[in-house]
Amino acid sequence: MTTTIGKQPGKLKLPSNEQAMVDEFTGVIRKHRDQDPTTLARLLNVAFDLSIGARESREDKLARAVVRGLEARQQLAEAEGGSLSSEGAARLLRISKTAVLKRLDAGRLLAWREERLQAARFPRWQFDEHGQVRAGLEEVLAILNQDERLDAWGKILFFLQEKSSLGDRRPLDLLRSGRLKEVCLAAHAYGE
């Protein structure tokens, strides 16, 4: 059974069980109609949050956000074949570990630092199947490195996240297909 809300037929139709809830809420609102409407709306929101259990402390919200961030970082770290240590990157590139770390410091390679050991971890996807730095990577990193707000994770996210400006493709996919100019344009727009 459907009920019409309001004085005019056809205004809003609800199933009878929902209508009963609306009637109950309306009764409470009418009982406190002497309250300021803004205060009443705020209190209804508080009551709703408390009854649903959505009211969390600020610390709880922060803790949940930290956990979501850690989960996202883990997914980025494992994407596209995981990562290499600085020794592993040196072996792959057939250069010394010192040379790899110099390239990292110069912004020509991308790596994040592990929390405990501060050891550099290099995403595998920045290297091609021939053991070389992926063509175009250094040019794109030069653009991204201009934005001081971007940390390693922000740069990794740039390469691995689909972009509507790139036809819902990832910059990494376009780099693989040699479309450097499009990736550079997206990198310029990334921090804006």
DOLOKOL-16087 format. One record per residue (C-alpha): residue in three letters; x, y, z. Coordinates in Angstrom, 1 decimal, always signed. Each point is the difference from the previous one (the first is absolute). Layout:
SITE rest   east  north     up
SITE  ALA      X      Y      Z
...
This chain:
SITE rest   east  north     up
SITE  MET   +0.0   +0.0   +0.0
SITE  THR   +1.2   +3.5   -0.9
SITE  THR   -0.8   +3.2   +1.8
SITE  THR   +0.1   +3.5   -1.2
SITE  ILE   +1.9   +2.6   +2.1
SITE  GLY   -1.3   +3.5   +0.1
SITE  LYS   -3.3   +1.5   -0.6
SITE  GLN   +0.2   -0.3   -3.8
SITE  PRO   -0.6   -3.5   -1.5
SITE  GLY   +3.0   -1.2   -2.0
SITE  LYS   +2.5   +2.2   +1.8
SITE  LEU   +2.2   -2.8   +1.4
SITE  LYS   -1.0   -3.6   +0.3
SITE  LEU   +1.6   -2.4   +2.6
SITE  PRO   -0.6   -3.6   +1.0
SITE  SER   -2.1   -0.2   +3.1
SITE  ASN   +2.9   -1.1   +2.3
SITE  GLU   +2.0   +3.0   -1.1
SITE  GLN   -3.0   +2.2   +0.5
SITE  ALA   -0.3   -1.2   +3.6
SITE  MET   +3.6   +1.1   +0.6
SITE  VAL   -0.6   +3.4   -1.6
SITE  ASP   -3.0   +0.5   +2.1
SITE  GLU   +2.0   -0.8   +3.2
SITE  PHE   +2.8   +2.4   -1.0
SITE  THR   -2.6   +2.7   -0.9
SITE  GLY   -1.6   -0.4   +3.5
SITE  VAL   +3.4   +0.5   +1.7
SITE  ILE   +0.7   +3.1   -2.2
SITE  ARG   -3.5   +1.4   +0.7
SITE  LYS   +0.5   -0.5   +3.8
SITE  HIS   +3.2   +2.1   -0.1
SITE  ARG   -1.1   +2.6   -2.7
SITE  ASP   +0.8   +2.8   +2.4
SITE  GLN   +3.7   -0.8   -0.6
SITE  ASP   +2.0   +1.9   -2.6
SITE  PRO   -0.2   -2.0   -3.3
SITE  THR   +3.8   +0.0   -0.3
SITE  THR   +0.4   -1.3   +3.5
SITE  LEU   -2.7   -2.6   -0.6
SITE  ALA   +1.7   -1.2   -3.2
SITE  ARG   +3.4   -0.2   +1.8
SITE  LEU   -1.6   -2.0   +2.8
SITE  LEU   -1.7   -2.4   -2.4
SITE  ASN   +3.3   -0.5   -1.7
SITE  VAL   +1.7   -0.8   +3.3
SITE  ALA   -2.8   -2.4   +1.0
SITE  PHE   +0.3   -1.7   -3.4
SITE  ASP   +3.8   -0.4   +0.3
SITE  LEU   -0.3   -1.4   +3.5
SITE  SER   -2.8   -2.4   -0.8
SITE  ILE   +1.9   -1.3   -3.1
SITE  GLY   +3.3   -0.2   +1.8
SITE  ALA   +1.7   +2.4   -2.4
SITE  ARG   +1.1   +2.4   +2.8
SITE  GLU   +3.6   -0.7   +0.4
SITE  SER   +2.6   +1.8   +2.0
SITE  ARG   +2.5   +2.1   -1.9
SITE  GLU   +2.7   -2.4   +1.0
SITE  ASP   -2.0   -3.0   -1.4
SITE  LYS   -0.5   +1.8   -3.3
SITE  LEU   +3.7   +0.8   -0.2
SITE  ALA   +1.0   -3.5   +0.8
SITE  ARG   -2.3   -1.4   -2.7
SITE  ALA   +1.4   +2.5   -2.5
SITE  VAL   +3.6   -1.1   +0.9
SITE  VAL   -1.0   -3.6   -0.5
SITE  ARG   -1.5   +0.8   -3.4
SITE  GLY   +3.2   +1.9   -1.0
SITE  LEU   +2.2   -2.9   +1.0
SITE  GLU   -2.2   -2.4   -1.9
SITE  ALA   +0.2   +2.3   -3.1
SITE  ARG   +3.8   +0.2   +0.3
SITE  GLN   +0.2   -3.8   +0.3
SITE  GLN   -2.0   -0.4   -3.2
SITE  LEU   +2.2   +2.5   -1.8
SITE  ALA   +3.1   -1.7   +1.3
SITE  GLU   -1.2   -3.4   -1.3
SITE  ALA   -1.4   +1.3   -3.4
SITE  GLU   +1.6   -1.0   -3.3
SITE  GLY   +2.5   -2.5   +1.4
SITE  GLY   +0.9   +1.5   +3.4
SITE  SER   +3.3   +1.7   +0.7
SITE  LEU   +3.7   -0.5   +0.0
SITE  SER   +2.6   +0.9   +2.7
SITE  SER   +2.7   +2.4   -1.0
SITE  GLU   +2.3   -3.1   -0.4
SITE  GLY   -2.6   -1.6   -2.3
SITE  ALA   -0.4   +3.1   -2.1
SITE  ALA   +3.8   +0.3   -0.3
SITE  ARG   +0.2   -3.6   -1.2
SITE  LEU   -2.8   +0.6   -2.5
SITE  LEU   +1.6   +3.1   -1.4
SITE  ARG   +3.5   -1.4   +0.2
SITE  ILE   +1.3   +2.9   +2.0
SITE  SER   +1.1   +0.5   +3.6
SITE  LYS   -2.3   +0.5   +2.9
SITE  THR   +1.6   +3.4   +0.5
SITE  ALA   -0.9   +0.9   -3.6
SITE  VAL   -3.6   -1.1   +0.5
SITE  LEU   -0.3   +2.1   +3.2
SITE  LYS   +1.6   +3.0   -1.8
SITE  ARG   -2.7   -0.3   -2.7
SITE  LEU   -2.6   -0.1   +2.7
SITE  ASP   +1.4   +3.1   +1.7
SITE  ALA   +0.1   +1.7   -3.4
SITE  GLY   -3.7   -0.8   -0.6
SITE  ARG   +0.7   -2.2   -3.0
SITE  LEU   -1.4   -3.2   +1.7
SITE  LEU   -3.0   -0.4   +2.3
SITE  ALA   +0.1   -1.8   +3.3
SITE  TRP   -1.6   +0.2   +3.5
SITE  ARG   +1.7   -0.5   +3.3
SITE  GLU   -1.0   -2.8   +2.2
SITE  GLU   -1.3   +1.1   +3.4
SITE  ARG   +2.4   -1.8   +2.3
SITE  LEU   +3.2   -0.3   -1.9
SITE  GLN   -0.3   +2.9   -2.3
SITE  ALA   +1.2   -2.3   -2.8
SITE  ALA   -1.0   +1.1   -3.5
SITE  ARG   -2.5   -2.2   -1.9
SITE  PHE   -0.2   +0.5   -3.7
SITE  PRO   -3.3   -0.8   -1.9
SITE  ARG   +0.8   -2.7   -2.6
SITE  TRP   -2.3   +1.6   -2.6
SITE  GLN   +2.5   +2.9   -0.5
SITE  PHE   +2.3   -2.4   -1.7
SITE  ASP   -0.7   -1.6   -3.4
SITE  GLU   +0.4   -3.6   -1.0
SITE  HIS   +3.6   +0.6   -1.1
SITE  GLY   +1.2   +1.1   +3.4
SITE  GLN   +0.0   +3.7   -0.8
SITE  VAL   -1.8   +3.0   +1.4
SITE  ARG   -3.3   +0.2   -1.8
SITE  ALA   +0.2   +2.4   -2.9
SITE  GLY   -1.5   +3.4   +0.9
SITE  LEU   +0.0   -0.6   +3.8
SITE  GLU   +2.8   +2.5   +0.7
SITE  GLU   -1.8   +2.8   -2.0
SITE  VAL   -3.2   -0.6   +1.9
SITE  LEU   +1.7   -0.1   +3.3
SITE  ALA   +1.7   +3.3   -0.8
SITE  ILE   -3.4   +1.5   -0.3
SITE  LEU   -1.5   -1.6   +3.1
SITE  ASN   +3.2   +0.9   +2.1
SITE  GLN   -0.8   +3.7   -0.6
SITE  ASP   -3.0   -0.4   +2.4
SITE  GLU   +1.5   +0.1   +3.5
SITE  ARG   -3.4   -1.3   +1.4
SITE  LEU   +0.4   -3.4   -1.7
SITE  ASP   +1.7   -2.7   +1.9
SITE  ALA   +1.0   -3.4   -1.5
SITE  TRP   -3.5   -1.4   +0.6
SITE  GLY   -1.6   +2.9   -1.8
SITE  LYS   +2.3   -0.6   -3.0
SITE  ILE   -0.7   -3.7   +0.1
SITE  LEU   -3.7   +0.7   +0.1
SITE  PHE   +0.3   +2.2   -3.0
SITE  PHE   +1.5   -2.8   -2.1
SITE  LEU   -2.4   -2.7   +1.2
SITE  GLN   -3.4   +1.8   +0.1
SITE  GLU   -2.3   +0.2   -2.9
SITE  LYS   -0.5   +3.6   -1.3
SITE  SER   -3.1   +1.2   -1.8
SITE  SER   +2.2   +2.4   -1.9
SITE  LEU   +1.8   -3.0   -1.4
SITE  GLY   -3.1   -1.8   -1.1
SITE  ASP   -0.2   -1.9   +3.3
SITE  ARG   +3.4   -1.4   -0.5
SITE  ARG   +3.0   +0.1   +2.4
SITE  PRO   +3.1   +2.1   -0.8
SITE  LEU   +2.0   -3.2   +0.4
SITE  ASP   -2.0   -1.7   -2.8
SITE  LEU   +0.6   +3.0   -2.3
SITE  LEU   +3.7   +0.0   +0.8
SITE  ARG   +0.2   -3.7   -0.9
SITE  SER   -1.6   +0.8   -3.4
SITE  GLY   +2.3   +3.0   -0.6
SITE  ARG   -2.5   +2.8   +0.5
SITE  LEU   +2.4   +2.2   +2.0
SITE  LYS   -1.5   +3.3   -1.0
SITE  GLU   -3.4   -0.8   +1.4
SITE  VAL   +1.5   -1.3   +3.2
SITE  CYS   +2.1   +3.2   +0.4
SITE  LEU   -3.2   +2.2   -0.5
SITE  ALA   -1.8   -2.1   +2.6
SITE  ALA   +3.1   +0.4   +2.4
SITE  HIS   -0.2   +3.8   -0.4
SITE  ALA   -3.7   +0.0   +0.9
SITE  TYR   +0.4   -2.5   +2.9
SITE  GLY   +0.8   +2.4   +2.8
SITE  GLU   -2.4   +2.7   -1.1
